[in-house]
Amino acid sequence: MKIEKWSIWRANLDPVVGSEQGKTRPVIIISENDVNSILGIVNIIPVTSRKSGRNIYPNEVLLPENSFGLISESIALCHQIRTIDKRRLTHKYGSVDLDKIQEEIFDALCFQLGLNRR
């Protein structure tokens, strides 16, 4: 299966420890395509559905409902970056194909990791 940066897949993130994001849920692939084609692992950001009234923090990105293959309004949890084996990926939902949202995810990752944007 071809796994590309910005694609959204269903992944089983269990088992977890403590406050790690778990369960089977959508994840956004953030590793580069060249790396994805070589290694058996990918870097991901877990996605969760947004509960009513839930705030969005600087290290999170709101994903509108009915976008990128997701039905409900969701949140990309950029503070929960993980590396997982590709075998955890079971179904492709779609891709984050809007530059604006990709940029927001990049900015949230930079905020989380304390990186200056070039």
Biopython code that builds the backbone (N, CA, C, O; Angstrom):
import numpy as np
from Bio.PDB.StructureBuilder import StructureBuilder

atoms = [
    (1, "MET", "N", (0.841, -1.185, 0.000)),
    (1, "MET", "CA", (0.000, 0.000, 0.000)),
    (1, "MET", "C", (0.881, 1.242, 0.000)),
    (1, "MET", "O", (1.912, 1.285, 0.672)),
    (2, "LYS", "N", (0.472, 2.239, -0.751)),
    (2, "LYS", "CA", (1.234, 3.479, -0.851)),
    (2, "LYS", "C", (0.738, 4.454, 0.214)),
    (2, "LYS", "O", (-0.439, 4.812, 0.252)),
    (3, "ILE", "N", (1.654, 4.870, 1.070)),
    (3, "ILE", "CA", (1.302, 5.759, 2.179)),
    (3, "ILE", "C", (2.008, 7.086, 1.938)),
    (3, "ILE", "O", (3.236, 7.142, 1.878)),
    (4, "GLU", "N", (1.229, 8.150, 1.799)),
    (4, "GLU", "CA", (1.784, 9.453, 1.458)),
    (4, "GLU", "C", (1.571, 10.473, 2.567)),
    (4, "GLU", "O", (0.617, 10.399, 3.341)),
    (5, "LYS", "N", (2.497, 11.432, 2.615)),
    (5, "LYS", "CA", (2.363, 12.540, 3.548)),
    (5, "LYS", "C", (1.021, 13.226, 3.325)),
    (5, "LYS", "O", (0.584, 13.403, 2.188)),
    (6, "TRP", "N", (0.380, 13.605, 4.409)),
    (6, "TRP", "CA", (-0.903, 14.295, 4.480)),
    (6, "TRP", "C", (-2.098, 13.362, 4.284)),
    (6, "TRP", "O", (-3.241, 13.813, 4.363)),
    (7, "SER", "N", (-1.863, 12.078, 4.033)),
    (7, "SER", "CA", (-3.006, 11.171, 3.942)),
    (7, "SER", "C", (-3.502, 10.844, 5.351)),
    (7, "SER", "O", (-2.745, 10.887, 6.320)),
    (8, "ILE", "N", (-4.792, 10.518, 5.438)),
    (8, "ILE", "CA", (-5.420, 10.181, 6.712)),
    (8, "ILE", "C", (-5.822, 8.715, 6.666)),
    (8, "ILE", "O", (-6.532, 8.276, 5.761)),
    (9, "TRP", "N", (-5.351, 7.965, 7.665)),
    (9, "TRP", "CA", (-5.598, 6.531, 7.754)),
    (9, "TRP", "C", (-6.222, 6.179, 9.099)),
    (9, "TRP", "O", (-6.040, 6.896, 10.083)),
    (10, "ARG", "N", (-6.951, 5.080, 9.133)),
    (10, "ARG", "CA", (-7.391, 4.511, 10.409)),
    (10, "ARG", "C", (-6.229, 3.680, 10.942)),
    (10, "ARG", "O", (-5.622, 2.897, 10.212)),
    (11, "ALA", "N", (-5.927, 3.865, 12.244)),
    (11, "ALA", "CA", (-4.827, 3.129, 12.863)),
    (11, "ALA", "C", (-5.229, 2.681, 14.262)),
    (11, "ALA", "O", (-5.929, 3.392, 14.983)),
    (12, "ASN", "N", (-4.780, 1.504, 14.624)),
    (12, "ASN", "CA", (-4.960, 1.006, 15.984)),
    (12, "ASN", "C", (-3.742, 1.450, 16.789)),
    (12, "ASN", "O", (-2.634, 0.964, 16.562)),
    (13, "LEU", "N", (-3.946, 2.375, 17.731)),
    (13, "LEU", "CA", (-2.839, 2.933, 18.511)),
    (13, "LEU", "C", (-2.629, 2.229, 19.850)),
    (13, "LEU", "O", (-1.764, 2.630, 20.629)),
    (14, "ASP", "N", (-3.403, 1.195, 20.122)),
    (14, "ASP", "CA", (-3.221, 0.439, 21.367)),
    (14, "ASP", "C", (-2.134, -0.611, 21.180)),
    (14, "ASP", "O", (-1.961, -1.117, 20.071)),
    (15, "PRO", "N", (-1.403, -0.948, 22.224)),
    (15, "PRO", "CA", (-1.548, -0.505, 23.612)),
    (15, "PRO", "C", (-0.882, 0.855, 23.832)),
    (15, "PRO", "O", (0.023, 1.253, 23.099)),
    (16, "VAL", "N", (-1.353, 1.544, 24.852)),
    (16, "VAL", "CA", (-0.794, 2.840, 25.227)),
    (16, "VAL", "C", (-0.404, 2.822, 26.701)),
    (16, "VAL", "O", (-0.752, 1.906, 27.445)),
    (17, "VAL", "N", (0.320, 3.850, 27.096)),
    (17, "VAL", "CA", (0.692, 4.047, 28.488)),
    (17, "VAL", "C", (0.268, 5.452, 28.884)),
    (17, "VAL", "O", (0.494, 6.402, 28.136)),
    (18, "GLY", "N", (-0.343, 5.591, 30.048)),
    (18, "GLY", "CA", (-0.682, 6.903, 30.587)),
    (18, "GLY", "C", (-1.578, 7.720, 29.691)),
    (18, "GLY", "O", (-2.652, 7.273, 29.290)),
    (19, "SER", "N", (-1.129, 8.928, 29.374)),
    (19, "SER", "CA", (-1.936, 9.897, 28.631)),
    (19, "SER", "C", (-1.765, 9.824, 27.119)),
    (19, "SER", "O", (-2.224, 10.718, 26.408)),
    (20, "GLU", "N", (-1.115, 8.781, 26.612)),
    (20, "GLU", "CA", (-0.980, 8.634, 25.165)),
    (20, "GLU", "C", (-2.350, 8.435, 24.528)),
    (20, "GLU", "O", (-3.236, 7.818, 25.120)),
    (21, "GLN", "N", (-2.514, 8.957, 23.326)),
    (21, "GLN", "CA", (-3.768, 8.791, 22.590)),
    (21, "GLN", "C", (-3.853, 7.350, 22.113)),
    (21, "GLN", "O", (-2.909, 6.839, 21.510)),
    (22, "GLY", "N", (-4.962, 6.698, 22.375)),
    (22, "GLY", "CA", (-5.099, 5.299, 22.017)),
    (22, "GLY", "C", (-6.317, 5.024, 21.161)),
    (22, "GLY", "O", (-6.857, 5.921, 20.513)),
    (23, "LYS", "N", (-6.736, 3.785, 21.168)),
    (23, "LYS", "CA", (-7.884, 3.268, 20.427)),
    (23, "LYS", "C", (-7.612, 3.252, 18.926)),
    (23, "LYS", "O", (-6.531, 3.630, 18.473)),
    (24, "THR", "N", (-8.595, 2.814, 18.175)),
    (24, "THR", "CA", (-8.526, 2.837, 16.718)),
    (24, "THR", "C", (-9.142, 4.151, 16.282)),
    (24, "THR", "O", (-10.289, 4.452, 16.614)),
    (25, "ARG", "N", (-8.368, 4.939, 15.529)),
    (25, "ARG", "CA", (-8.813, 6.287, 15.180)),
    (25, "ARG", "C", (-8.087, 6.750, 13.918)),
    (25, "ARG", "O", (-7.122, 6.120, 13.485)),
    (26, "PRO", "N", (-8.558, 7.859, 13.326)),
    (26, "PRO", "CA", (-7.824, 8.436, 12.196)),
    (26, "PRO", "C", (-6.492, 9.028, 12.652)),
    (26, "PRO", "O", (-6.363, 9.533, 13.767)),
    (27, "VAL", "N", (-5.516, 8.952, 11.765)),
    (27, "VAL", "CA", (-4.213, 9.582, 11.993)),
    (27, "VAL", "C", (-3.777, 10.259, 10.698)),
    (27, "VAL", "O", (-4.102, 9.796, 9.604)),
    (28, "ILE", "N", (-3.047, 11.344, 10.830)),
    (28, "ILE", "CA", (-2.505, 12.052, 9.665)),
    (28, "ILE", "C", (-1.040, 11.674, 9.531)),
    (28, "ILE", "O", (-0.277, 11.779, 10.492)),
    (29, "ILE", "N", (-0.648, 11.238, 8.355)),
    (29, "ILE", "CA", (0.752, 10.910, 8.086)),
    (29, "ILE", "C", (1.514, 12.217, 7.880)),
    (29, "ILE", "O", (1.133, 13.030, 7.037)),
    (30, "ILE", "N", (2.593, 12.425, 8.648)),
    (30, "ILE", "CA", (3.371, 13.655, 8.510)),
    (30, "ILE", "C", (4.805, 13.398, 8.054)),
    (30, "ILE", "O", (5.544, 14.346, 7.790)),
    (31, "SER", "N", (5.209, 12.139, 7.957)),
    (31, "SER", "CA", (6.558, 11.847, 7.472)),
    (31, "SER", "C", (6.609, 12.031, 5.953)),
    (31, "SER", "O", (5.598, 11.926, 5.260)),
    (32, "GLU", "N", (7.805, 12.306, 5.467)),
    (32, "GLU", "CA", (8.009, 12.599, 4.042)),
    (32, "GLU", "C", (7.829, 11.349, 3.171)),
    (32, "GLU", "O", (8.109, 10.236, 3.615)),
    (33, "ASN", "N", (7.369, 11.536, 1.951)),
    (33, "ASN", "CA", (7.105, 10.426, 1.041)),
    (33, "ASN", "C", (8.340, 9.577, 0.771)),
    (33, "ASN", "O", (8.237, 8.352, 0.700)),
    (34, "ASP", "N", (9.503, 10.201, 0.618)),
    (34, "ASP", "CA", (10.728, 9.430, 0.372)),
    (34, "ASP", "C", (11.001, 8.469, 1.518)),
    (34, "ASP", "O", (11.402, 7.327, 1.298)),
    (35, "VAL", "N", (10.782, 8.935, 2.739)),
    (35, "VAL", "CA", (10.983, 8.098, 3.926)),
    (35, "VAL", "C", (9.895, 7.022, 3.997)),
    (35, "VAL", "O", (10.177, 5.864, 4.306)),
    (36, "ASN", "N", (8.655, 7.413, 3.709)),
    (36, "ASN", "CA", (7.534, 6.468, 3.779)),
    (36, "ASN", "C", (7.713, 5.302, 2.814)),
    (36, "ASN", "O", (7.267, 4.190, 3.096)),
    (37, "SER", "N", (8.363, 5.549, 1.678)),
    (37, "SER", "CA", (8.530, 4.487, 0.683)),
    (37, "SER", "C", (9.643, 3.510, 1.064)),
    (37, "SER", "O", (9.706, 2.407, 0.520)),
    (38, "ILE", "N", (10.522, 3.901, 1.993)),
    (38, "ILE", "CA", (11.664, 3.067, 2.356)),
    (38, "ILE", "C", (11.440, 2.299, 3.661)),
    (38, "ILE", "O", (11.710, 1.101, 3.742)),
    (39, "LEU", "N", (10.946, 3.002, 4.675)),
    (39, "LEU", "CA", (10.855, 2.422, 6.008)),
    (39, "LEU", "C", (9.511, 1.738, 6.264)),
    (39, "LEU", "O", (8.528, 2.006, 5.572)),
    (40, "GLY", "N", (9.478, 0.871, 7.243)),
    (40, "GLY", "CA", (8.262, 0.187, 7.648)),
    (40, "GLY", "C", (7.487, 0.954, 8.702)),
    (40, "GLY", "O", (6.518, 0.443, 9.263)),
    (41, "ILE", "N", (7.913, 2.191, 8.974)),
    (41, "ILE", "CA", (7.269, 3.040, 9.971)),
    (41, "ILE", "C", (6.887, 4.367, 9.349)),
    (41, "ILE", "O", (7.417, 4.758, 8.308)),
    (42, "VAL", "N", (5.952, 5.060, 10.005)),
    (42, "VAL", "CA", (5.548, 6.407, 9.590)),
    (42, "VAL", "C", (5.372, 7.261, 10.840)),
    (42, "VAL", "O", (5.097, 6.749, 11.925)),
    (43, "ASN", "N", (5.535, 8.569, 10.672)),
    (43, "ASN", "CA", (5.247, 9.526, 11.738)),
    (43, "ASN", "C", (3.816, 9.996, 11.548)),
    (43, "ASN", "O", (3.391, 10.299, 10.433)),
    (44, "ILE", "N", (3.075, 10.053, 12.656)),
    (44, "ILE", "CA", (1.648, 10.375, 12.569)),
    (44, "ILE", "C", (1.230, 11.380, 13.632)),
    (44, "ILE", "O", (1.908, 11.586, 14.638)),
    (45, "ILE", "N", (0.086, 11.993, 13.366)),
    (45, "ILE", "CA", (-0.608, 12.818, 14.343)),
    (45, "ILE", "C", (-1.995, 12.189, 14.523)),
    (45, "ILE", "O", (-2.749, 12.069, 13.557)),
    (46, "PRO", "N", (-2.335, 11.786, 15.756)),
    (46, "PRO", "CA", (-3.679, 11.253, 15.990)),
    (46, "PRO", "C", (-4.754, 12.331, 15.808)),
    (46, "PRO", "O", (-4.505, 13.520, 16.008)),
    (47, "VAL", "N", (-5.939, 11.888, 15.429)),
    (47, "VAL", "CA", (-7.079, 12.773, 15.237)),
    (47, "VAL", "C", (-8.199, 12.306, 16.165)),
    (47, "VAL", "O", (-8.424, 11.106, 16.321)),
    (48, "THR", "N", (-8.887, 13.247, 16.770)),
    (48, "THR", "CA", (-10.033, 12.927, 17.618)),
    (48, "THR", "C", (-11.227, 13.765, 17.187)),
    (48, "THR", "O", (-11.060, 14.863, 16.655)),
    (49, "SER", "N", (-12.428, 13.253, 17.413)),
    (49, "SER", "CA", (-13.607, 14.050, 17.087)),
    (49, "SER", "C", (-13.766, 15.141, 18.143)),
    (49, "SER", "O", (-13.438, 14.941, 19.313)),
    (50, "ARG", "N", (-14.270, 16.290, 17.717)),
    (50, "ARG", "CA", (-14.414, 17.427, 18.619)),
    (50, "ARG", "C", (-15.733, 17.337, 19.371)),
    (50, "ARG", "O", (-16.803, 17.210, 18.775)),
    (51, "LYS", "N", (-15.632, 17.404, 20.667)),
    (51, "LYS", "CA", (-16.826, 17.444, 21.518)),
    (51, "LYS", "C", (-17.326, 18.882, 21.578)),
    (51, "LYS", "O", (-16.535, 19.816, 21.447)),
    (52, "SER", "N", (-18.603, 19.068, 21.768)),
    (52, "SER", "CA", (-19.210, 20.395, 21.829)),
    (52, "SER", "C", (-18.544, 21.252, 22.900)),
    (52, "SER", "O", (-18.391, 20.825, 24.044)),
    (53, "GLY", "N", (-18.147, 22.468, 22.516)),
    (53, "GLY", "CA", (-17.541, 23.409, 23.443)),
    (53, "GLY", "C", (-16.068, 23.189, 23.708)),
    (53, "GLY", "O", (-15.459, 23.956, 24.453)),
    (54, "ARG", "N", (-15.477, 22.161, 23.120)),
    (54, "ARG", "CA", (-14.051, 21.859, 23.334)),
    (54, "ARG", "C", (-13.194, 22.932, 22.700)),
    (54, "ARG", "O", (-13.354, 23.239, 21.519)),
    (55, "ASN", "N", (-12.280, 23.510, 23.475)),
    (55, "ASN", "CA", (-11.336, 24.515, 22.961)),
    (55, "ASN", "C", (-10.308, 23.872, 22.048)),
    (55, "ASN", "O", (-10.015, 22.681, 22.157)),
    (56, "ILE", "N", (-9.763, 24.683, 21.141)),
    (56, "ILE", "CA", (-8.653, 24.260, 20.289)),
    (56, "ILE", "C", (-7.422, 25.013, 20.777)),
    (56, "ILE", "O", (-7.437, 26.241, 20.874)),
    (57, "TYR", "N", (-6.363, 24.281, 21.082)),
    (57, "TYR", "CA", (-5.141, 24.870, 21.628)),
    (57, "TYR", "C", (-4.119, 25.110, 20.523)),
    (57, "TYR", "O", (-4.274, 24.592, 19.417)),
    (58, "PRO", "N", (-3.062, 25.900, 20.810)),
    (58, "PRO", "CA", (-2.079, 26.220, 19.763)),
    (58, "PRO", "C", (-1.351, 25.002, 19.179)),
    (58, "PRO", "O", (-0.796, 25.080, 18.082)),
    (59, "ASN", "N", (-1.351, 23.891, 19.901)),
    (59, "ASN", "CA", (-0.697, 22.686, 19.376)),
    (59, "ASN", "C", (-1.724, 21.688, 18.825)),
    (59, "ASN", "O", (-1.470, 20.485, 18.764)),
    (60, "GLU", "N", (-2.882, 22.211, 18.428)),
    (60, "GLU", "CA", (-3.946, 21.422, 17.818)),
    (60, "GLU", "C", (-4.495, 22.169, 16.594)),
    (60, "GLU", "O", (-4.334, 23.384, 16.476)),
    (61, "VAL", "N", (-5.138, 21.437, 15.697)),
    (61, "VAL", "CA", (-5.711, 22.051, 14.494)),
    (61, "VAL", "C", (-7.120, 21.503, 14.283)),
    (61, "VAL", "O", (-7.344, 20.293, 14.315)),
    (62, "LEU", "N", (-8.057, 22.412, 14.069)),
    (62, "LEU", "CA", (-9.441, 22.034, 13.801)),
    (62, "LEU", "C", (-9.575, 21.563, 12.355)),
    (62, "LEU", "O", (-9.116, 22.230, 11.427)),
    (63, "LEU", "N", (-10.204, 20.417, 12.178)),
    (63, "LEU", "CA", (-10.498, 19.871, 10.855)),
    (63, "LEU", "C", (-12.020, 19.927, 10.680)),
    (63, "LEU", "O", (-12.744, 19.258, 11.417)),
    (64, "PRO", "N", (-12.511, 20.708, 9.724)),
    (64, "PRO", "CA", (-13.962, 20.880, 9.560)),
    (64, "PRO", "C", (-14.679, 19.563, 9.271)),
    (64, "PRO", "O", (-14.098, 18.637, 8.705)),
    (65, "GLU", "N", (-15.949, 19.494, 9.667)),
    (65, "GLU", "CA", (-16.724, 18.280, 9.387)),
    (65, "GLU", "C", (-16.847, 18.086, 7.877)),
    (65, "GLU", "O", (-16.821, 19.042, 7.102)),
    (66, "ASN", "N", (-16.980, 16.841, 7.494)),
    (66, "ASN", "CA", (-17.096, 16.452, 6.085)),
    (66, "ASN", "C", (-15.924, 16.936, 5.246)),
    (66, "ASN", "O", (-16.101, 17.397, 4.118)),
    (67, "SER", "N", (-14.727, 16.827, 5.806)),
    (67, "SER", "CA", (-13.534, 17.196, 5.041)),
    (67, "SER", "C", (-12.480, 16.095, 5.155)),
    (67, "SER", "O", (-12.373, 15.426, 6.183)),
    (68, "PHE", "N", (-11.725, 15.923, 4.112)),
    (68, "PHE", "CA", (-10.578, 14.998, 4.076)),
    (68, "PHE", "C", (-10.975, 13.542, 4.335)),
    (68, "PHE", "O", (-10.148, 12.742, 4.772)),
    (69, "GLY", "N", (-12.235, 13.197, 4.069)),
    (69, "GLY", "CA", (-12.712, 11.845, 4.292)),
    (69, "GLY", "C", (-13.249, 11.602, 5.692)),
    (69, "GLY", "O", (-13.694, 10.498, 6.003)),
    (70, "LEU", "N", (-13.211, 12.627, 6.542)),
    (70, "LEU", "CA", (-13.738, 12.510, 7.906)),
    (70, "LEU", "C", (-15.144, 13.089, 7.946)),
    (70, "LEU", "O", (-15.420, 14.095, 7.293)),
    (71, "ILE", "N", (-16.028, 12.466, 8.703)),
    (71, "ILE", "CA", (-17.419, 12.910, 8.759)),
    (71, "ILE", "C", (-17.615, 14.023, 9.782)),
    (71, "ILE", "O", (-18.214, 15.053, 9.475)),
    (72, "SER", "N", (-17.114, 13.817, 10.989)),
    (72, "SER", "CA", (-17.360, 14.781, 12.061)),
    (72, "SER", "C", (-16.249, 15.818, 12.167)),
    (72, "SER", "O", (-15.126, 15.599, 11.711)),
    (73, "GLU", "N", (-16.587, 16.951, 12.777)),
    (73, "GLU", "CA", (-15.587, 17.964, 13.066)),
    (73, "GLU", "C", (-14.542, 17.315, 13.977)),
    (73, "GLU", "O", (-14.894, 16.675, 14.968)),
    (74, "SER", "N", (-13.270, 17.479, 13.644)),
    (74, "SER", "CA", (-12.217, 16.756, 14.337)),
    (74, "SER", "C", (-11.068, 17.676, 14.715)),
    (74, "SER", "O", (-11.007, 18.830, 14.292)),
    (75, "ILE", "N", (-10.156, 17.139, 15.523)),
    (75, "ILE", "CA", (-8.991, 17.892, 15.969)),
    (75, "ILE", "C", (-7.745, 17.056, 15.718)),
    (75, "ILE", "O", (-7.665, 15.902, 16.138)),
    (76, "ALA", "N", (-6.765, 17.651, 15.023)),
    (76, "ALA", "CA", (-5.455, 17.026, 14.861)),
    (76, "ALA", "C", (-4.647, 17.336, 16.120)),
    (76, "ALA", "O", (-4.377, 18.497, 16.428)),
    (77, "LEU", "N", (-4.268, 16.288, 16.837)),
    (77, "LEU", "CA", (-3.582, 16.431, 18.127)),
    (77, "LEU", "C", (-2.069, 16.460, 17.915)),
    (77, "LEU", "O", (-1.389, 15.448, 18.085)),
    (78, "CYS", "N", (-1.552, 17.628, 17.544)),
    (78, "CYS", "CA", (-0.138, 17.752, 17.188)),
    (78, "CYS", "C", (0.798, 17.570, 18.377)),
    (78, "CYS", "O", (2.011, 17.458, 18.193)),
    (79, "HIS", "N", (0.262, 17.538, 19.579)),
    (79, "HIS", "CA", (1.070, 17.272, 20.775)),
    (79, "HIS", "C", (1.184, 15.778, 21.052)),
    (79, "HIS", "O", (1.835, 15.380, 22.018)),
    (80, "GLN", "N", (0.563, 14.949, 20.224)),
    (80, "GLN", "CA", (0.596, 13.498, 20.401)),
    (80, "GLN", "C", (1.340, 12.803, 19.249)),
    (80, "GLN", "O", (0.991, 11.684, 18.874)),
    (81, "ILE", "N", (2.351, 13.457, 18.696)),
    (81, "ILE", "CA", (3.129, 12.905, 17.584)),
    (81, "ILE", "C", (3.641, 11.512, 17.959)),
    (81, "ILE", "O", (4.108, 11.281, 19.074)),
    (82, "ARG", "N", (3.542, 10.596, 17.001)),
    (82, "ARG", "CA", (4.008, 9.228, 17.231)),
    (82, "ARG", "C", (4.641, 8.656, 15.992)),
    (82, "ARG", "O", (4.395, 9.115, 14.876)),
    (83, "THR", "N", (5.456, 7.651, 16.201)),
    (83, "THR", "CA", (5.971, 6.829, 15.116)),
    (83, "THR", "C", (5.345, 5.458, 15.276)),
    (83, "THR", "O", (5.426, 4.849, 16.342)),
    (84, "ILE", "N", (4.717, 4.975, 14.209)),
    (84, "ILE", "CA", (4.057, 3.671, 14.277)),
    (84, "ILE", "C", (4.468, 2.804, 13.094)),
    (84, "ILE", "O", (4.915, 3.307, 12.062)),
    (85, "ASP", "N", (4.313, 1.520, 13.257)),
    (85, "ASP", "CA", (4.540, 0.572, 12.177)),
    (85, "ASP", "C", (3.396, 0.696, 11.169)),
    (85, "ASP", "O", (2.243, 0.892, 11.554)),
    (86, "LYS", "N", (3.715, 0.584, 9.897)),
    (86, "LYS", "CA", (2.689, 0.686, 8.854)),
    (86, "LYS", "C", (1.607, -0.384, 8.996)),
    (86, "LYS", "O", (0.492, -0.208, 8.506)),
    (87, "ARG", "N", (1.932, -1.484, 9.660)),
    (87, "ARG", "CA", (0.936, -2.549, 9.824)),
    (87, "ARG", "C", (-0.234, -2.116, 10.702)),
    (87, "ARG", "O", (-1.269, -2.781, 10.723)),
    (88, "ARG", "N", (-0.081, -1.010, 11.424)),
    (88, "ARG", "CA", (-1.191, -0.487, 12.229)),
    (88, "ARG", "C", (-2.238, 0.226, 11.359)),
    (88, "ARG", "O", (-3.361, 0.449, 11.811)),
    (89, "LEU", "N", (-1.886, 0.579, 10.135)),
    (89, "LEU", "CA", (-2.774, 1.315, 9.232)),
    (89, "LEU", "C", (-3.688, 0.332, 8.502)),
    (89, "LEU", "O", (-3.220, -0.642, 7.913)),
    (90, "THR", "N", (-5.002, 0.596, 8.545)),
    (90, "THR", "CA", (-5.929, -0.380, 7.961)),
    (90, "THR", "C", (-6.845, 0.174, 6.874)),
    (90, "THR", "O", (-7.345, -0.590, 6.049)),
    (91, "HIS", "N", (-7.072, 1.465, 6.857)),
    (91, "HIS", "CA", (-8.037, 2.022, 5.895)),
    (91, "HIS", "C", (-7.693, 3.485, 5.638)),
    (91, "HIS", "O", (-7.471, 4.246, 6.580)),
    (92, "LYS", "N", (-7.650, 3.878, 4.379)),
    (92, "LYS", "CA", (-7.395, 5.278, 4.041)),
    (92, "LYS", "C", (-8.717, 6.034, 3.956)),
    (92, "LYS", "O", (-9.634, 5.628, 3.243)),
    (93, "TYR", "N", (-8.801, 7.148, 4.698)),
    (93, "TYR", "CA", (-9.988, 8.006, 4.659)),
    (93, "TYR", "C", (-9.913, 9.011, 3.517)),
    (93, "TYR", "O", (-10.876, 9.183, 2.770)),
    (94, "GLY", "N", (-8.769, 9.671, 3.383)),
    (94, "GLY", "CA", (-8.598, 10.737, 2.405)),
    (94, "GLY", "C", (-7.268, 11.410, 2.645)),
    (94, "GLY", "O", (-6.339, 10.800, 3.176)),
    (95, "SER", "N", (-7.174, 12.674, 2.252)),
    (95, "SER", "CA", (-5.933, 13.430, 2.421)),
    (95, "SER", "C", (-6.238, 14.867, 2.786)),
    (95, "SER", "O", (-7.245, 15.433, 2.361)),
    (96, "VAL", "N", (-5.354, 15.448, 3.579)),
    (96, "VAL", "CA", (-5.438, 16.876, 3.895)),
    (96, "VAL", "C", (-4.866, 17.588, 2.675)),
    (96, "VAL", "O", (-3.652, 17.725, 2.530)),
    (97, "ASP", "N", (-5.760, 18.036, 1.804)),
    (97, "ASP", "CA", (-5.327, 18.590, 0.526)),
    (97, "ASP", "C", (-5.457, 20.110, 0.447)),
    (97, "ASP", "O", (-5.321, 20.688, -0.631)),
    (98, "LEU", "N", (-5.717, 20.753, 1.573)),
    (98, "LEU", "CA", (-5.783, 22.215, 1.606)),
    (98, "LEU", "C", (-4.481, 22.771, 2.192)),
    (98, "LEU", "O", (-4.089, 22.417, 3.304)),
    (99, "ASP", "N", (-3.824, 23.639, 1.434)),
    (99, "ASP", "CA", (-2.571, 24.231, 1.902)),
    (99, "ASP", "C", (-2.741, 24.932, 3.246)),
    (99, "ASP", "O", (-1.853, 24.873, 4.096)),
    (100, "LYS", "N", (-3.873, 25.591, 3.436)),
    (100, "LYS", "CA", (-4.128, 26.330, 4.680)),
    (100, "LYS", "C", (-4.089, 25.398, 5.892)),
    (100, "LYS", "O", (-3.485, 25.738, 6.909)),
    (101, "ILE", "N", (-4.721, 24.235, 5.797)),
    (101, "ILE", "CA", (-4.746, 23.285, 6.915)),
    (101, "ILE", "C", (-3.371, 22.643, 7.084)),
    (101, "ILE", "O", (-2.924, 22.440, 8.213)),
    (102, "GLN", "N", (-2.695, 22.322, 5.990)),
    (102, "GLN", "CA", (-1.335, 21.787, 6.092)),
    (102, "GLN", "C", (-0.436, 22.775, 6.823)),
    (102, "GLN", "O", (0.357, 22.386, 7.680)),
    (103, "GLU", "N", (-0.560, 24.038, 6.485)),
    (103, "GLU", "CA", (0.239, 25.080, 7.130)),
    (103, "GLU", "C", (-0.100, 25.194, 8.614)),
    (103, "GLU", "O", (0.796, 25.362, 9.442)),
    (104, "GLU", "N", (-1.387, 25.105, 8.958)),
    (104, "GLU", "CA", (-1.788, 25.162, 10.365)),
    (104, "GLU", "C", (-1.203, 23.974, 11.144)),
    (104, "GLU", "O", (-0.778, 24.132, 12.288)),
    (105, "ILE", "N", (-1.183, 22.807, 10.534)),
    (105, "ILE", "CA", (-0.593, 21.632, 11.189)),
    (105, "ILE", "C", (0.907, 21.838, 11.369)),
    (105, "ILE", "O", (1.456, 21.549, 12.432)),
    (106, "PHE", "N", (1.564, 22.338, 10.330)),
    (106, "PHE", "CA", (3.001, 22.611, 10.425)),
    (106, "PHE", "C", (3.279, 23.608, 11.550)),
    (106, "PHE", "O", (4.196, 23.403, 12.345)),
    (107, "ASP", "N", (2.500, 24.676, 11.623)),
    (107, "ASP", "CA", (2.679, 25.686, 12.669)),
    (107, "ASP", "C", (2.435, 25.099, 14.061)),
    (107, "ASP", "O", (3.166, 25.413, 15.000)),
    (108, "ALA", "N", (1.416, 24.253, 14.200)),
    (108, "ALA", "CA", (1.133, 23.626, 15.493)),
    (108, "ALA", "C", (2.266, 22.689, 15.909)),
    (108, "ALA", "O", (2.607, 22.609, 17.089)),
    (109, "LEU", "N", (2.852, 21.978, 14.934)),
    (109, "LEU", "CA", (4.003, 21.125, 15.237)),
    (109, "LEU", "C", (5.198, 21.960, 15.674)),
    (109, "LEU", "O", (5.890, 21.603, 16.628)),
    (110, "CYS", "N", (5.442, 23.067, 14.984)),
    (110, "CYS", "CA", (6.541, 23.961, 15.364)),
    (110, "CYS", "C", (6.327, 24.513, 16.772)),
    (110, "CYS", "O", (7.273, 24.601, 17.554)),
    (111, "PHE", "N", (5.092, 24.883, 17.096)),
    (111, "PHE", "CA", (4.776, 25.361, 18.440)),
    (111, "PHE", "C", (5.063, 24.273, 19.465)),
    (111, "PHE", "O", (5.712, 24.529, 20.479)),
    (112, "GLN", "N", (4.587, 23.072, 19.208)),
    (112, "GLN", "CA", (4.761, 21.951, 20.133)),
    (112, "GLN", "C", (6.236, 21.632, 20.357)),
    (112, "GLN", "O", (6.655, 21.367, 21.484)),
    (113, "LEU", "N", (7.016, 21.658, 19.287)),
    (113, "LEU", "CA", (8.420, 21.242, 19.362)),
    (113, "LEU", "C", (9.370, 22.410, 19.624)),
    (113, "LEU", "O", (10.577, 22.206, 19.758)),
    (114, "GLY", "N", (8.839, 23.623, 19.696)),
    (114, "GLY", "CA", (9.688, 24.780, 19.951)),
    (114, "GLY", "C", (10.618, 25.092, 18.789)),
    (114, "GLY", "O", (11.742, 25.551, 18.993)),
    (115, "LEU", "N", (10.150, 24.843, 17.570)),
    (115, "LEU", "CA", (10.954, 25.100, 16.378)),
    (115, "LEU", "C", (10.596, 26.455, 15.775)),
    (115, "LEU", "O", (9.428, 26.845, 15.750)),
    (116, "ASN", "N", (11.601, 27.161, 15.295)),
    (116, "ASN", "CA", (11.353, 28.415, 14.581)),
    (116, "ASN", "C", (11.094, 28.093, 13.128)),
    (116, "ASN", "O", (11.788, 27.271, 12.528)),
    (117, "ARG", "N", (10.109, 28.734, 12.574)),
    (117, "ARG", "CA", (9.797, 28.543, 11.164)),
    (117, "ARG", "C", (10.829, 29.263, 10.317)),
    (117, "ARG", "O", (11.213, 30.392, 10.622)),
    (118, "ARG", "N", (11.272, 28.621, 9.266)),
    (118, "ARG", "CA", (12.273, 29.238, 8.380)),
    (118, "ARG", "C", (11.627, 30.124, 7.366)),
    (118, "ARG", "O", (12.316, 30.723, 6.540)),
]
sb = StructureBuilder()
sb.init_structure("model")
sb.init_model(0)
sb.init_chain("A")
sb.init_seg("    ")
for serial, (resi, resn, name, xyz) in enumerate(atoms, 1):
    if name == "N":
        sb.init_residue(resn, " ", resi, " ")
    sb.init_atom(name, np.array(xyz, "f"), 0.0, 1.0, " ", f" {name:<3s}", serial, name[0])
structure = sb.get_structure()
